[in-house]
Amino acid sequence: MTKQLNIRSDEAHALASDFAERLDTSVTDVVLRALREFGAKLDPRDELTPSQQAEFDALRALARKASANKRPGATSDHRDMYDEFGLPL
């Protein structure tokens, strides 16, 4: 079921109607386009705090260091330890 958005603003209605007429489209399309463009300009909502960023950077550095020290031919493939149903042998 489609949800309905009600905006109680004469100015918003007039602008959306005018733009829809000028673009030969619906008011819904104008509002949707405007919201998408506005959303694209917003900063990401999942920004890290400085302490989270520092911890993330430290973990990435640790992963790079560990990767540089892995043995040739080392793999994380452990299929030989499980049967065809994914249960341990």
Biopython code that builds the backbone (N, CA, C, O; Angstrom):
import numpy as np
from Bio.PDB.StructureBuilder import StructureBuilder

atoms = [
    (1, "MET", "N", (0.840, -1.178, 0.000)),
    (1, "MET", "CA", (0.000, 0.000, 0.000)),
    (1, "MET", "C", (0.887, 1.244, 0.000)),
    (1, "MET", "O", (1.839, 1.332, 0.775)),
    (2, "THR", "N", (0.580, 2.178, -0.848)),
    (2, "THR", "CA", (1.342, 3.412, -0.954)),
    (2, "THR", "C", (1.027, 4.322, 0.221)),
    (2, "THR", "O", (-0.131, 4.496, 0.598)),
    (3, "LYS", "N", (2.076, 4.900, 0.794)),
    (3, "LYS", "CA", (1.879, 5.834, 1.908)),
    (3, "LYS", "C", (1.668, 7.231, 1.367)),
    (3, "LYS", "O", (2.102, 7.565, 0.264)),
    (4, "GLN", "N", (0.995, 8.036, 2.160)),
    (4, "GLN", "CA", (0.665, 9.393, 1.745)),
    (4, "GLN", "C", (1.464, 10.388, 2.571)),
    (4, "GLN", "O", (1.660, 10.201, 3.772)),
    (5, "LEU", "N", (1.920, 11.445, 1.918)),
    (5, "LEU", "CA", (2.653, 12.522, 2.574)),
    (5, "LEU", "C", (1.804, 13.783, 2.478)),
    (5, "LEU", "O", (1.445, 14.210, 1.381)),
    (6, "ASN", "N", (1.486, 14.372, 3.612)),
    (6, "ASN", "CA", (0.698, 15.606, 3.630)),
    (6, "ASN", "C", (1.587, 16.761, 4.072)),
    (6, "ASN", "O", (2.208, 16.715, 5.134)),
    (7, "ILE", "N", (1.638, 17.792, 3.242)),
    (7, "ILE", "CA", (2.419, 18.982, 3.567)),
    (7, "ILE", "C", (1.455, 20.151, 3.641)),
    (7, "ILE", "O", (0.784, 20.478, 2.662)),
    (8, "ARG", "N", (1.393, 20.768, 4.791)),
    (8, "ARG", "CA", (0.450, 21.860, 5.002)),
    (8, "ARG", "C", (1.162, 23.197, 4.847)),
    (8, "ARG", "O", (1.412, 23.903, 5.824)),
    (9, "SER", "N", (1.477, 23.524, 3.618)),
    (9, "SER", "CA", (2.147, 24.780, 3.316)),
    (9, "SER", "C", (1.688, 25.243, 1.948)),
    (9, "SER", "O", (1.880, 24.554, 0.946)),
    (10, "ASP", "N", (1.077, 26.424, 1.919)),
    (10, "ASP", "CA", (0.625, 26.969, 0.639)),
    (10, "ASP", "C", (1.805, 27.230, -0.292)),
    (10, "ASP", "O", (1.711, 27.006, -1.498)),
    (11, "GLU", "N", (2.914, 27.704, 0.271)),
    (11, "GLU", "CA", (4.086, 27.991, -0.553)),
    (11, "GLU", "C", (4.653, 26.710, -1.166)),
    (11, "GLU", "O", (4.970, 26.675, -2.355)),
    (12, "ALA", "N", (4.781, 25.657, -0.350)),
    (12, "ALA", "CA", (5.310, 24.387, -0.860)),
    (12, "ALA", "C", (4.413, 23.833, -1.955)),
    (12, "ALA", "O", (4.899, 23.334, -2.969)),
    (13, "HIS", "N", (3.107, 23.921, -1.750)),
    (13, "HIS", "CA", (2.159, 23.431, -2.757)),
    (13, "HIS", "C", (2.279, 24.233, -4.047)),
    (13, "HIS", "O", (2.292, 23.663, -5.138)),
    (14, "ALA", "N", (2.367, 25.548, -3.922)),
    (14, "ALA", "CA", (2.463, 26.403, -5.107)),
    (14, "ALA", "C", (3.756, 26.133, -5.878)),
    (14, "ALA", "O", (3.743, 26.033, -7.105)),
    (15, "LEU", "N", (4.862, 26.016, -5.159)),
    (15, "LEU", "CA", (6.139, 25.740, -5.817)),
    (15, "LEU", "C", (6.124, 24.380, -6.512)),
    (15, "LEU", "O", (6.527, 24.262, -7.669)),
    (16, "ALA", "N", (5.662, 23.364, -5.807)),
    (16, "ALA", "CA", (5.637, 22.019, -6.385)),
    (16, "ALA", "C", (4.726, 21.965, -7.603)),
    (16, "ALA", "O", (5.061, 21.337, -8.607)),
    (17, "SER", "N", (3.587, 22.615, -7.514)),
    (17, "SER", "CA", (2.654, 22.632, -8.650)),
    (17, "SER", "C", (3.253, 23.373, -9.841)),
    (17, "SER", "O", (3.130, 22.924, -10.981)),
    (18, "ASP", "N", (3.896, 24.500, -9.579)),
    (18, "ASP", "CA", (4.525, 25.273, -10.647)),
    (18, "ASP", "C", (5.633, 24.470, -11.328)),
    (18, "ASP", "O", (5.706, 24.421, -12.556)),
    (19, "PHE", "N", (6.492, 23.842, -10.523)),
    (19, "PHE", "CA", (7.585, 23.051, -11.090)),
    (19, "PHE", "C", (7.048, 21.869, -11.883)),
    (19, "PHE", "O", (7.572, 21.543, -12.948)),
    (20, "ALA", "N", (6.017, 21.233, -11.374)),
    (20, "ALA", "CA", (5.434, 20.084, -12.074)),
    (20, "ALA", "C", (4.884, 20.502, -13.429)),
    (20, "ALA", "O", (5.059, 19.800, -14.425)),
    (21, "GLU", "N", (4.223, 21.641, -13.457)),
    (21, "GLU", "CA", (3.666, 22.131, -14.724)),
    (21, "GLU", "C", (4.787, 22.474, -15.705)),
    (21, "GLU", "O", (4.715, 22.132, -16.886)),
    (22, "ARG", "N", (5.821, 23.150, -15.208)),
    (22, "ARG", "CA", (6.933, 23.543, -16.081)),
    (22, "ARG", "C", (7.726, 22.344, -16.593)),
    (22, "ARG", "O", (8.280, 22.382, -17.691)),
    (23, "LEU", "N", (7.776, 21.285, -15.797)),
    (23, "LEU", "CA", (8.522, 20.088, -16.188)),
    (23, "LEU", "C", (7.630, 19.037, -16.848)),
    (23, "LEU", "O", (8.102, 17.977, -17.258)),
    (24, "ASP", "N", (6.353, 19.341, -16.945)),
    (24, "ASP", "CA", (5.378, 18.423, -17.532)),
    (24, "ASP", "C", (5.417, 17.057, -16.833)),
    (24, "ASP", "O", (5.519, 16.009, -17.470)),
    (25, "THR", "N", (5.333, 17.112, -15.513)),
    (25, "THR", "CA", (5.343, 15.896, -14.704)),
    (25, "THR", "C", (4.383, 16.079, -13.540)),
    (25, "THR", "O", (3.682, 17.089, -13.474)),
    (26, "SER", "N", (4.338, 15.135, -12.633)),
    (26, "SER", "CA", (3.419, 15.222, -11.496)),
    (26, "SER", "C", (4.085, 15.917, -10.308)),
    (26, "SER", "O", (5.310, 16.015, -10.230)),
    (27, "VAL", "N", (3.258, 16.389, -9.401)),
    (27, "VAL", "CA", (3.759, 16.995, -8.169)),
    (27, "VAL", "C", (4.552, 15.949, -7.386)),
    (27, "VAL", "O", (5.583, 16.266, -6.793)),
    (28, "THR", "N", (4.077, 14.715, -7.384)),
    (28, "THR", "CA", (4.786, 13.639, -6.686)),
    (28, "THR", "C", (6.198, 13.477, -7.231)),
    (28, "THR", "O", (7.150, 13.344, -6.463)),
    (29, "ASP", "N", (6.337, 13.489, -8.554)),
    (29, "ASP", "CA", (7.663, 13.355, -9.153)),
    (29, "ASP", "C", (8.565, 14.531, -8.791)),
    (29, "ASP", "O", (9.757, 14.344, -8.543)),
    (30, "VAL", "N", (8.016, 15.722, -8.760)),
    (30, "VAL", "CA", (8.798, 16.908, -8.395)),
    (30, "VAL", "C", (9.285, 16.795, -6.954)),
    (30, "VAL", "O", (10.455, 17.048, -6.669)),
    (31, "VAL", "N", (8.395, 16.417, -6.052)),
    (31, "VAL", "CA", (8.765, 16.292, -4.641)),
    (31, "VAL", "C", (9.803, 15.188, -4.467)),
    (31, "VAL", "O", (10.778, 15.363, -3.737)),
    (32, "LEU", "N", (9.600, 14.061, -5.127)),
    (32, "LEU", "CA", (10.542, 12.951, -5.021)),
    (32, "LEU", "C", (11.920, 13.343, -5.540)),
    (32, "LEU", "O", (12.933, 13.034, -4.913)),
    (33, "ARG", "N", (11.960, 14.015, -6.673)),
    (33, "ARG", "CA", (13.239, 14.465, -7.238)),
    (33, "ARG", "C", (13.928, 15.441, -6.285)),
    (33, "ARG", "O", (15.132, 15.340, -6.052)),
    (34, "ALA", "N", (13.167, 16.379, -5.740)),
    (34, "ALA", "CA", (13.743, 17.368, -4.822)),
    (34, "ALA", "C", (14.293, 16.691, -3.565)),
    (34, "ALA", "O", (15.370, 17.048, -3.088)),
    (35, "LEU", "N", (13.560, 15.720, -3.031)),
    (35, "LEU", "CA", (14.019, 15.023, -1.832)),
    (35, "LEU", "C", (15.277, 14.203, -2.113)),
    (35, "LEU", "O", (16.185, 14.160, -1.284)),
    (36, "ARG", "N", (15.334, 13.559, -3.265)),
    (36, "ARG", "CA", (16.530, 12.789, -3.614)),
    (36, "ARG", "C", (17.741, 13.697, -3.774)),
    (36, "ARG", "O", (18.826, 13.370, -3.294)),
    (37, "GLU", "N", (17.569, 14.834, -4.442)),
    (37, "GLU", "CA", (18.681, 15.770, -4.618)),
    (37, "GLU", "C", (19.138, 16.335, -3.277)),
    (37, "GLU", "O", (20.335, 16.481, -3.031)),
    (38, "PHE", "N", (18.184, 16.650, -2.420)),
    (38, "PHE", "CA", (18.518, 17.168, -1.096)),
    (38, "PHE", "C", (19.256, 16.105, -0.286)),
    (38, "PHE", "O", (20.250, 16.404, 0.375)),
    (39, "GLY", "N", (18.773, 14.873, -0.337)),
    (39, "GLY", "CA", (19.407, 13.781, 0.401)),
    (39, "GLY", "C", (20.823, 13.508, -0.059)),
    (39, "GLY", "O", (21.683, 13.153, 0.747)),
    (40, "ALA", "N", (21.072, 13.669, -1.348)),
    (40, "ALA", "CA", (22.414, 13.433, -1.884)),
    (40, "ALA", "C", (23.413, 14.464, -1.371)),
    (40, "ALA", "O", (24.613, 14.194, -1.327)),
    (41, "LYS", "N", (22.935, 15.629, -0.989)),
    (41, "LYS", "CA", (23.816, 16.696, -0.505)),
    (41, "LYS", "C", (24.094, 16.600, 0.993)),
    (41, "LYS", "O", (25.008, 17.254, 1.495)),
    (42, "LEU", "N", (23.318, 15.795, 1.705)),
    (42, "LEU", "CA", (23.511, 15.665, 3.146)),
    (42, "LEU", "C", (24.759, 14.853, 3.445)),
    (42, "LEU", "O", (25.155, 13.990, 2.661)),
    (43, "ASP", "N", (25.375, 15.137, 4.587)),
    (43, "ASP", "CA", (26.499, 14.336, 5.041)),
    (43, "ASP", "C", (25.984, 12.949, 5.410)),
    (43, "ASP", "O", (24.827, 12.800, 5.803)),
    (44, "PRO", "N", (26.835, 11.937, 5.285)),
    (44, "PRO", "CA", (26.411, 10.597, 5.696)),
    (44, "PRO", "C", (26.013, 10.604, 7.164)),
    (44, "PRO", "O", (26.623, 11.303, 7.973)),
    (45, "ARG", "N", (25.004, 9.837, 7.505)),
    (45, "ARG", "CA", (24.531, 9.875, 8.884)),
    (45, "ARG", "C", (25.334, 8.987, 9.818)),
    (45, "ARG", "O", (25.185, 9.075, 11.037)),
    (46, "ASP", "N", (26.183, 8.133, 9.262)),
    (46, "ASP", "CA", (26.938, 7.208, 10.092)),
    (46, "ASP", "C", (28.391, 7.648, 10.259)),
    (46, "ASP", "O", (29.296, 6.817, 10.192)),
    (47, "GLU", "N", (28.622, 8.919, 10.471)),
    (47, "GLU", "CA", (29.987, 9.399, 10.655)),
    (47, "GLU", "C", (30.539, 8.884, 11.978)),
    (47, "GLU", "O", (29.815, 8.755, 12.965)),
    (48, "LEU", "N", (31.828, 8.596, 11.977)),
    (48, "LEU", "CA", (32.478, 8.093, 13.176)),
    (48, "LEU", "C", (32.938, 9.246, 14.055)),
    (48, "LEU", "O", (33.315, 10.312, 13.568)),
    (49, "THR", "N", (32.899, 9.008, 15.352)),
    (49, "THR", "CA", (33.466, 9.978, 16.286)),
    (49, "THR", "C", (34.989, 9.900, 16.149)),
    (49, "THR", "O", (35.505, 8.931, 15.592)),
    (50, "PRO", "N", (35.711, 10.900, 16.647)),
    (50, "PRO", "CA", (37.177, 10.838, 16.550)),
    (50, "PRO", "C", (37.768, 9.575, 17.187)),
    (50, "PRO", "O", (38.711, 9.000, 16.642)),
    (51, "SER", "N", (37.234, 9.138, 18.323)),
    (51, "SER", "CA", (37.777, 7.929, 18.959)),
    (51, "SER", "C", (37.441, 6.684, 18.137)),
    (51, "SER", "O", (38.261, 5.771, 18.041)),
    (52, "GLN", "N", (36.249, 6.637, 17.548)),
    (52, "GLN", "CA", (35.894, 5.511, 16.683)),
    (52, "GLN", "C", (36.782, 5.482, 15.442)),
    (52, "GLN", "O", (37.220, 4.414, 15.016)),
    (53, "GLN", "N", (37.046, 6.648, 14.865)),
    (53, "GLN", "CA", (37.901, 6.722, 13.681)),
    (53, "GLN", "C", (39.318, 6.268, 14.015)),
    (53, "GLN", "O", (39.950, 5.570, 13.222)),
    (54, "ALA", "N", (39.821, 6.664, 15.188)),
    (54, "ALA", "CA", (41.166, 6.259, 15.607)),
    (54, "ALA", "C", (41.233, 4.745, 15.787)),
    (54, "ALA", "O", (42.209, 4.112, 15.383)),
    (55, "GLU", "N", (40.205, 4.167, 16.389)),
    (55, "GLU", "CA", (40.175, 2.714, 16.574)),
    (55, "GLU", "C", (40.085, 1.998, 15.225)),
    (55, "GLU", "O", (40.748, 0.983, 15.013)),
    (56, "PHE", "N", (39.275, 2.523, 14.326)),
    (56, "PHE", "CA", (39.149, 1.951, 12.985)),
    (56, "PHE", "C", (40.488, 1.997, 12.259)),
    (56, "PHE", "O", (40.902, 1.009, 11.652)),
    (57, "ASP", "N", (41.165, 3.142, 12.319)),
    (57, "ASP", "CA", (42.464, 3.291, 11.662)),
    (57, "ASP", "C", (43.493, 2.322, 12.248)),
    (57, "ASP", "O", (44.300, 1.752, 11.514)),
    (58, "ALA", "N", (43.464, 2.136, 13.577)),
    (58, "ALA", "CA", (44.396, 1.210, 14.224)),
    (58, "ALA", "C", (44.128, -0.226, 13.775)),
    (58, "ALA", "O", (45.066, -0.986, 13.532)),
    (59, "LEU", "N", (42.868, -0.593, 13.667)),
    (59, "LEU", "CA", (42.525, -1.944, 13.209)),
    (59, "LEU", "C", (42.933, -2.163, 11.760)),
    (59, "LEU", "O", (43.418, -3.238, 11.405)),
    (60, "ARG", "N", (42.740, -1.154, 10.926)),
    (60, "ARG", "CA", (43.155, -1.266, 9.519)),
    (60, "ARG", "C", (44.673, -1.422, 9.416)),
    (60, "ARG", "O", (45.164, -2.212, 8.609)),
    (61, "ALA", "N", (45.413, -0.675, 10.229)),
    (61, "ALA", "CA", (46.873, -0.787, 10.225)),
    (61, "ALA", "C", (47.303, -2.179, 10.682)),
    (61, "ALA", "O", (48.231, -2.761, 10.120)),
    (62, "LEU", "N", (46.634, -2.710, 11.696)),
    (62, "LEU", "CA", (46.936, -4.054, 12.180)),
    (62, "LEU", "C", (46.654, -5.099, 11.100)),
    (62, "LEU", "O", (47.428, -6.041, 10.925)),
    (63, "ALA", "N", (45.555, -4.932, 10.383)),
    (63, "ALA", "CA", (45.215, -5.861, 9.296)),
    (63, "ALA", "C", (46.257, -5.799, 8.182)),
    (63, "ALA", "O", (46.644, -6.833, 7.638)),
    (64, "ARG", "N", (46.712, -4.595, 7.839)),
    (64, "ARG", "CA", (47.754, -4.460, 6.811)),
    (64, "ARG", "C", (49.053, -5.142, 7.259)),
    (64, "ARG", "O", (49.716, -5.815, 6.470)),
    (65, "LYS", "N", (49.402, -4.958, 8.531)),
    (65, "LYS", "CA", (50.626, -5.565, 9.059)),
    (65, "LYS", "C", (50.515, -7.091, 9.043)),
    (65, "LYS", "O", (51.456, -7.779, 8.649)),
    (66, "ALA", "N", (49.379, -7.612, 9.465)),
    (66, "ALA", "CA", (49.177, -9.063, 9.473)),
    (66, "ALA", "C", (49.186, -9.614, 8.055)),
    (66, "ALA", "O", (49.735, -10.688, 7.811)),
    (67, "SER", "N", (48.592, -8.899, 7.132)),
    (67, "SER", "CA", (48.548, -9.337, 5.739)),
    (67, "SER", "C", (49.944, -9.409, 5.143)),
    (67, "SER", "O", (50.236, -10.301, 4.347)),
    (68, "ALA", "N", (50.797, -8.485, 5.521)),
    (68, "ALA", "CA", (52.162, -8.464, 4.994)),
    (68, "ALA", "C", (52.983, -9.638, 5.523)),
    (68, "ALA", "O", (53.976, -10.018, 4.903)),
    (69, "ASN", "N", (52.586, -10.218, 6.657)),
    (69, "ASN", "CA", (53.350, -11.299, 7.284)),
    (69, "ASN", "C", (52.758, -12.684, 7.056)),
    (69, "ASN", "O", (53.243, -13.649, 7.647)),
    (70, "LYS", "N", (51.744, -12.816, 6.235)),
    (70, "LYS", "CA", (51.140, -14.145, 6.049)),
    (70, "LYS", "C", (52.066, -15.038, 5.235)),
    (70, "LYS", "O", (52.852, -14.567, 4.414)),
    (71, "ARG", "N", (51.954, -16.317, 5.478)),
    (71, "ARG", "CA", (52.793, -17.294, 4.783)),
    (71, "ARG", "C", (52.318, -17.464, 3.349)),
    (71, "ARG", "O", (51.121, -17.373, 3.078)),
    (72, "PRO", "N", (53.238, -17.707, 2.433)),
    (72, "PRO", "CA", (52.837, -17.947, 1.042)),
    (72, "PRO", "C", (51.911, -19.164, 0.957)),
    (72, "PRO", "O", (52.184, -20.203, 1.557)),
    (73, "GLY", "N", (50.838, -19.026, 0.221)),
    (73, "GLY", "CA", (49.879, -20.119, 0.062)),
    (73, "GLY", "C", (48.875, -20.228, 1.193)),
    (73, "GLY", "O", (47.987, -21.079, 1.150)),
    (74, "ALA", "N", (49.000, -19.376, 2.208)),
    (74, "ALA", "CA", (48.051, -19.420, 3.319)),
    (74, "ALA", "C", (46.672, -19.019, 2.820)),
    (74, "ALA", "O", (46.533, -18.132, 1.978)),
    (75, "THR", "N", (45.664, -19.681, 3.349)),
    (75, "THR", "CA", (44.300, -19.408, 2.917)),
    (75, "THR", "C", (43.351, -19.531, 4.100)),
    (75, "THR", "O", (43.701, -20.117, 5.125)),
    (76, "SER", "N", (42.178, -18.990, 3.964)),
    (76, "SER", "CA", (41.155, -19.132, 5.000)),
    (76, "SER", "C", (40.107, -20.155, 4.577)),
    (76, "SER", "O", (39.028, -20.220, 5.165)),
    (77, "ASP", "N", (40.422, -20.950, 3.561)),
    (77, "ASP", "CA", (39.515, -21.982, 3.073)),
    (77, "ASP", "C", (39.625, -23.205, 3.982)),
    (77, "ASP", "O", (40.679, -23.838, 4.045)),
    (78, "HIS", "N", (38.567, -23.534, 4.669)),
    (78, "HIS", "CA", (38.561, -24.661, 5.600)),
    (78, "HIS", "C", (37.524, -25.706, 5.202)),
    (78, "HIS", "O", (36.990, -26.414, 6.057)),
    (79, "ARG", "N", (37.240, -25.803, 3.909)),
    (79, "ARG", "CA", (36.232, -26.760, 3.446)),
    (79, "ARG", "C", (36.586, -28.194, 3.817)),
    (79, "ARG", "O", (35.698, -29.022, 4.019)),
    (80, "ASP", "N", (37.859, -28.485, 3.905)),
    (80, "ASP", "CA", (38.271, -29.853, 4.222)),
    (80, "ASP", "C", (37.897, -30.262, 5.647)),
    (80, "ASP", "O", (37.986, -31.441, 5.989)),
    (81, "MET", "N", (37.483, -29.312, 6.477)),
    (81, "MET", "CA", (37.133, -29.606, 7.865)),
    (81, "MET", "C", (35.636, -29.850, 8.064)),
    (81, "MET", "O", (35.201, -30.145, 9.177)),
    (82, "TYR", "N", (34.831, -29.726, 6.971)),
    (82, "TYR", "CA", (33.382, -29.835, 7.088)),
    (82, "TYR", "C", (32.829, -30.800, 6.050)),
    (82, "TYR", "O", (33.410, -30.975, 4.979)),
    (83, "ASP", "N", (31.691, -31.429, 6.377)),
    (83, "ASP", "CA", (31.064, -32.338, 5.419)),
    (83, "ASP", "C", (30.176, -31.558, 4.454)),
    (83, "ASP", "O", (30.151, -30.328, 4.485)),
    (84, "GLU", "N", (29.445, -32.277, 3.593)),
    (84, "GLU", "CA", (28.628, -31.621, 2.569)),
    (84, "GLU", "C", (27.445, -30.841, 3.144)),
    (84, "GLU", "O", (26.808, -30.068, 2.429)),
    (85, "PHE", "N", (27.145, -31.042, 4.445)),
    (85, "PHE", "CA", (26.054, -30.313, 5.091)),
    (85, "PHE", "C", (26.566, -29.143, 5.935)),
    (85, "PHE", "O", (25.787, -28.463, 6.602)),
    (86, "GLY", "N", (27.881, -28.916, 5.900)),
    (86, "GLY", "CA", (28.471, -27.825, 6.657)),
    (86, "GLY", "C", (28.759, -28.165, 8.104)),
    (86, "GLY", "O", (29.073, -27.283, 8.903)),
    (87, "LEU", "N", (28.654, -29.445, 8.446)),
    (87, "LEU", "CA", (28.919, -29.871, 9.816)),
    (87, "LEU", "C", (30.379, -30.278, 9.953)),
    (87, "LEU", "O", (30.971, -30.786, 9.001)),
    (88, "PRO", "N", (30.970, -30.058, 11.136)),
    (88, "PRO", "CA", (32.374, -30.440, 11.334)),
    (88, "PRO", "C", (32.558, -31.947, 11.156)),
    (88, "PRO", "O", (31.683, -32.740, 11.504)),
    (89, "LEU", "N", (33.709, -32.321, 10.610)),
    (89, "LEU", "CA", (34.015, -33.750, 10.432)),
    (89, "LEU", "C", (34.419, -34.380, 11.735)),
    (89, "LEU", "O", (34.712, -35.575, 11.779)),
]
sb = StructureBuilder()
sb.init_structure("model")
sb.init_model(0)
sb.init_chain("A")
sb.init_seg("    ")
for serial, (resi, resn, name, xyz) in enumerate(atoms, 1):
    if name == "N":
        sb.init_residue(resn, " ", resi, " ")
    sb.init_atom(name, np.array(xyz, "f"), 0.0, 1.0, " ", f" {name:<3s}", serial, name[0])
structure = sb.get_structure()
